[in-house]
Amino acid sequence: MYLDLRSAPLLRSLLTAPLLVGGCSGDNGTTGASATTTASDTSTTSDTSTTSESTSSSTSESSSSSTGETTGAPATVTVSGIARVMPGAPNYVSMGDICFVRADQTVGPCTTSNSIGRFTLEGVPANTQGAVTFKGSKIVTFAWAVLTETQDFELDLSIDTPELVQSYYDIAGIERIDGRIVVLAELVPAVAGHSATLEPASGDGPFYYKTAAGELDLDATETSDTIAMAVFVNVDPALAPFNAMLAQGGVACDDTVTAGSFSESFVPDGADILYFQRACP
């Protein structure tokens, strides 16, 4: 399955499942993770060995019946991809810290990106709403709200520098409040004519991207077909969970490209940006 979610090379993000996009090179990530439990008997007697084999077979069949056939889903999935710095491509988040965070703020699993921003995050719980967080020396702490299902998937994204985040406030002429965050909502692929809302309402915005480099268009009141990114600034994280939605004519685009649809998301502790990626049904 291949989803091309970046209609232009500089768009913030894309996701494919399970293939890496764009011919990017780097370490090959594991595309699947599975765990098996086996029983072994150290006895050398034939009678005991026979008993062990019988017991092991029975246990294995029972386990298969109670887990695989009953639930029909793996316990974990693998999330992989490439993290870049925005603006300044090609510039990678090398040796960045990537973690999955659950809604109760439990952190883990975690991994580290390589020299070209490539990462493979194994052991992410399936069928779980959470966020994948990115931390690095060149970027702000970025949280991508996701809902995992039962298939591995990829996140390919460009993450704001501290200077780019400050530019949102400077261009809009808004004083930045300490402890507040930025919420981004992007429609992928980009579609014109959609307006953004944030619930509960907090801070200032929405403002819309003029260019893929993060410049804001203060005159815009809806998305363009070049890049459909909405920006809310000075959002109070204490009001979470948030729902950042893009809609046209009263019809909301609440699908997600990572997995199933979800509306709202918590804010991981320490996040500077909470990012929603939406898709129209």
C-alpha positions as CSV (number, residue, x, y, z in Angstrom):
1,M,0.0,0.0,0.0
2,Y,1.5,3.4,-1.0
3,L,0.0,6.7,-0.1
4,D,1.7,9.8,-1.6
5,L,0.8,12.5,0.9
6,R,3.1,15.2,-0.2
7,S,2.0,16.8,-3.4
8,A,5.0,19.2,-3.2
9,P,8.6,18.3,-2.1
10,L,8.6,20.7,0.7
11,L,5.3,19.8,2.4
12,R,5.7,19.1,6.0
13,S,4.8,15.5,6.2
14,L,3.8,12.2,4.6
15,L,2.9,8.8,5.7
16,T,3.1,5.4,3.9
17,A,2.3,2.0,5.1
18,P,4.5,0.1,5.1
19,L,6.9,1.4,2.3
20,L,9.4,4.2,2.6
21,V,8.6,6.9,0.1
22,G,10.5,9.2,-2.2
23,G,13.5,6.9,-2.7
24,C,15.1,8.3,0.4
25,S,18.2,6.3,1.5
26,G,19.2,5.2,4.9
27,D,19.0,2.3,7.3
28,N,16.2,0.0,6.4
29,G,13.6,-0.1,9.2
30,T,11.9,-3.3,10.3
31,T,8.5,-3.4,8.7
32,G,7.0,-5.8,11.1
33,A,7.3,-7.0,14.7
34,S,6.0,-10.2,16.2
35,A,6.6,-12.0,19.4
36,T,6.3,-15.7,19.9
37,T,6.5,-17.7,23.0
38,T,8.0,-21.1,22.9
39,A,8.3,-23.8,25.5
40,S,11.3,-26.1,25.7
41,D,12.3,-29.1,27.9
42,T,15.8,-29.6,29.0
43,S,15.2,-33.2,29.9
44,T,17.0,-35.9,27.8
45,T,14.6,-38.7,28.5
46,S,12.3,-39.7,25.6
47,D,9.2,-40.0,27.7
48,T,9.6,-36.5,29.2
49,S,10.4,-35.2,25.7
50,T,7.3,-36.7,24.3
51,T,5.2,-35.2,27.1
52,S,6.9,-31.8,26.6
53,E,6.2,-31.9,22.9
54,S,2.6,-32.8,23.5
55,T,2.2,-30.1,26.2
56,S,3.9,-27.5,24.0
57,S,1.7,-28.4,21.0
58,S,-1.4,-28.2,23.1
59,T,-0.3,-24.9,24.7
60,S,0.6,-23.4,21.3
61,E,-2.7,-24.4,19.8
62,S,-4.6,-23.0,22.8
63,S,-2.6,-19.8,22.7
64,S,-3.3,-19.4,19.0
65,S,-7.0,-20.0,19.6
66,S,-7.2,-17.5,22.5
67,T,-5.0,-14.7,21.0
68,G,-4.6,-14.9,17.2
69,E,-8.0,-16.3,16.3
70,T,-9.9,-14.5,19.0
71,T,-8.3,-11.0,18.7
72,G,-7.0,-11.4,15.2
73,A,-4.6,-8.5,15.8
74,P,-0.9,-8.0,16.8
75,A,-0.1,-6.5,20.2
76,T,2.3,-4.0,18.7
77,V,3.2,-2.2,15.5
78,T,6.3,-0.6,14.1
79,V,6.5,3.2,13.3
80,S,9.4,4.3,11.1
81,G,10.3,7.2,8.9
82,I,12.6,10.2,8.4
83,A,12.6,13.4,10.4
84,R,13.9,16.6,8.8
85,V,14.5,20.1,10.0
86,M,12.2,22.9,8.7
87,P,13.3,25.1,7.1
88,G,16.7,24.3,5.7
89,A,16.2,21.1,3.8
90,P,18.1,18.9,3.3
91,N,18.8,19.1,7.0
92,Y,18.1,16.1,9.2
93,V,17.2,15.5,12.8
94,S,20.2,13.4,13.5
95,M,20.5,11.6,16.9
96,G,17.0,12.9,17.7
97,D,15.0,11.2,20.4
98,I,11.7,9.7,19.2
99,C,9.1,8.2,21.6
100,F,5.6,7.0,21.6
101,V,3.5,8.6,24.4
102,R,0.2,7.3,25.6
103,A,-2.7,9.5,26.6
104,D,-1.9,8.8,30.3
105,Q,1.6,10.3,29.6
106,T,3.3,7.0,29.8
107,V,6.4,7.2,27.6
108,G,7.8,4.4,25.5
109,P,9.0,2.7,23.5
110,C,11.7,5.2,22.4
111,T,14.5,5.2,19.8
112,T,17.1,7.4,18.2
113,S,17.3,8.7,14.6
114,N,20.5,8.1,12.6
115,S,22.6,10.7,10.7
116,I,20.0,11.2,8.0
117,G,17.0,11.3,10.4
118,R,15.9,7.7,9.8
119,F,14.2,6.0,12.7
120,T,12.5,2.7,13.5
121,L,10.3,2.7,16.5
122,E,9.3,-0.9,17.4
123,G,6.9,-2.1,20.0
124,V,4.3,0.7,19.7
125,P,1.0,-0.5,21.1
126,A,-1.6,-1.4,18.5
127,N,-5.1,0.1,18.6
128,T,-4.0,2.9,20.8
129,Q,-4.4,6.7,20.7
130,G,-1.2,8.5,21.5
131,A,1.4,10.7,20.0
132,V,4.9,10.3,18.5
133,T,7.2,12.9,19.9
134,F,10.5,14.2,18.4
135,K,13.2,16.0,20.3
136,G,16.5,17.2,18.9
137,S,19.1,20.0,19.1
138,K,17.9,21.8,16.0
139,I,14.1,21.5,16.6
140,V,11.4,22.2,19.0
141,T,9.7,19.3,20.8
142,F,7.1,18.1,18.2
143,A,4.2,15.8,19.0
144,W,2.3,14.1,16.1
145,A,-1.2,12.9,17.3
146,V,-1.8,9.4,16.0
147,L,-4.2,6.5,16.4
148,T,-2.5,3.2,15.8
149,E,-4.3,0.3,14.4
150,T,-2.8,-3.1,13.5
151,Q,-0.5,-2.3,10.6
152,D,3.0,-0.8,10.6
153,F,3.2,2.7,9.2
154,E,5.7,5.5,8.3
155,L,5.9,9.1,9.3
156,D,8.0,11.4,7.1
157,L,8.0,14.9,8.4
158,S,9.8,18.3,8.7
159,I,9.9,19.8,12.1
160,D,10.0,23.5,13.1
161,T,13.1,25.2,14.4
162,P,12.7,27.5,17.4
163,E,13.3,30.4,15.0
164,L,10.4,29.3,12.7
165,V,8.0,29.0,15.7
166,Q,9.0,32.5,16.8
167,S,8.3,33.8,13.3
168,Y,4.6,32.7,13.7
169,Y,4.3,35.2,16.5
170,D,6.4,37.9,14.9
171,I,4.6,37.8,11.5
172,A,1.2,37.9,13.3
173,G,2.3,40.6,15.6
174,I,1.4,38.6,18.7
175,E,3.2,38.6,22.0
176,R,4.3,35.1,22.9
177,I,3.1,33.7,26.3
178,D,5.5,31.4,28.2
179,G,4.1,27.9,28.7
180,R,1.8,28.1,25.7
181,I,2.1,25.9,22.7
182,V,1.4,25.9,18.9
183,V,-1.2,23.7,17.4
184,L,-0.9,22.8,13.7
185,A,-3.6,21.2,11.6
186,E,-2.8,20.1,8.0
187,L,-5.0,18.7,5.3
188,V,-3.1,16.0,3.3
189,P,-3.3,16.0,0.3
190,A,-3.8,19.8,0.2
191,V,-7.3,21.0,-0.7
192,A,-8.3,24.6,-1.0
193,G,-11.3,26.2,0.7
194,H,-11.2,24.6,4.1
195,S,-11.4,26.5,7.3
196,A,-9.8,25.5,10.6
197,T,-11.2,25.5,14.1
198,L,-9.7,24.6,17.5
199,E,-11.9,23.2,20.3
200,P,-11.8,24.2,23.0
201,A,-10.9,27.7,21.7
202,S,-7.6,29.0,23.0
203,G,-4.9,31.5,21.9
204,D,-4.8,33.2,18.5
205,G,-5.6,31.9,15.1
206,P,-6.1,30.2,12.8
207,F,-3.4,31.6,10.5
208,Y,-2.7,29.8,7.2
209,Y,0.6,29.0,5.5
210,K,1.4,31.0,2.4
211,T,4.4,28.9,1.5
212,A,5.7,25.4,2.4
213,A,8.6,27.1,4.2
214,G,6.3,28.3,7.0
215,E,5.5,31.9,6.0
216,L,2.1,32.9,7.1
217,D,-0.6,34.6,4.9
218,L,-2.4,37.0,7.3
219,D,-5.1,37.7,4.7
220,A,-6.0,34.1,4.2
221,T,-9.2,32.8,5.8
222,E,-9.0,29.2,4.4
223,T,-6.6,26.7,3.1
224,S,-5.0,26.8,-0.4
225,D,-4.4,23.9,-2.8
226,T,-0.6,24.4,-2.4
227,I,-0.3,23.7,1.3
228,A,-3.2,23.3,3.6
229,M,-1.7,24.2,7.0
230,A,-3.5,26.1,9.8
231,V,-1.6,27.5,12.7
232,F,-2.9,28.3,16.2
233,V,-0.5,30.1,18.6
234,N,-0.5,30.8,22.4
235,V,-2.7,27.7,23.0
236,D,-3.0,26.8,26.7
237,P,-2.1,23.1,27.1
238,A,-4.0,23.0,30.3
239,L,-7.2,23.0,28.3
240,A,-6.4,19.8,26.5
241,P,-7.7,17.5,25.0
242,F,-7.9,19.5,21.7
243,N,-9.7,19.0,18.5
244,A,-8.1,20.8,15.5
245,M,-10.4,20.4,12.6
246,L,-10.5,21.4,8.9
247,A,-13.9,21.7,7.3
248,Q,-15.7,23.0,4.2
249,G,-19.4,23.7,3.9
250,G,-20.0,22.2,7.3
251,V,-18.3,18.9,6.3
252,A,-15.3,18.1,8.5
253,C,-12.3,16.2,7.3
254,D,-11.6,14.1,10.4
255,D,-10.0,11.1,8.8
256,T,-6.4,10.5,9.5
257,V,-3.6,9.2,7.3
258,T,-2.0,7.2,10.1
259,A,-4.9,4.9,10.9
260,G,-8.6,5.4,11.9
261,S,-10.4,8.6,12.6
262,F,-10.2,10.4,15.9
263,S,-11.2,13.8,17.0
264,E,-9.3,15.1,19.9
265,S,-5.8,14.6,21.4
266,F,-4.0,15.2,24.7
267,V,-0.8,17.2,24.8
268,P,2.4,15.2,25.7
269,D,4.3,16.8,28.6
270,G,6.9,19.2,27.3
271,A,5.6,19.5,23.8
272,D,6.0,22.8,22.0
273,I,3.9,21.8,19.0
274,L,0.8,19.5,18.8
275,Y,0.3,18.4,15.2
276,F,-2.9,17.0,13.6
277,Q,-2.8,15.6,10.1
278,R,-6.2,15.3,8.5
279,A,-7.6,13.8,5.3
280,C,-11.0,14.2,3.7
281,P,-13.1,11.0,3.4
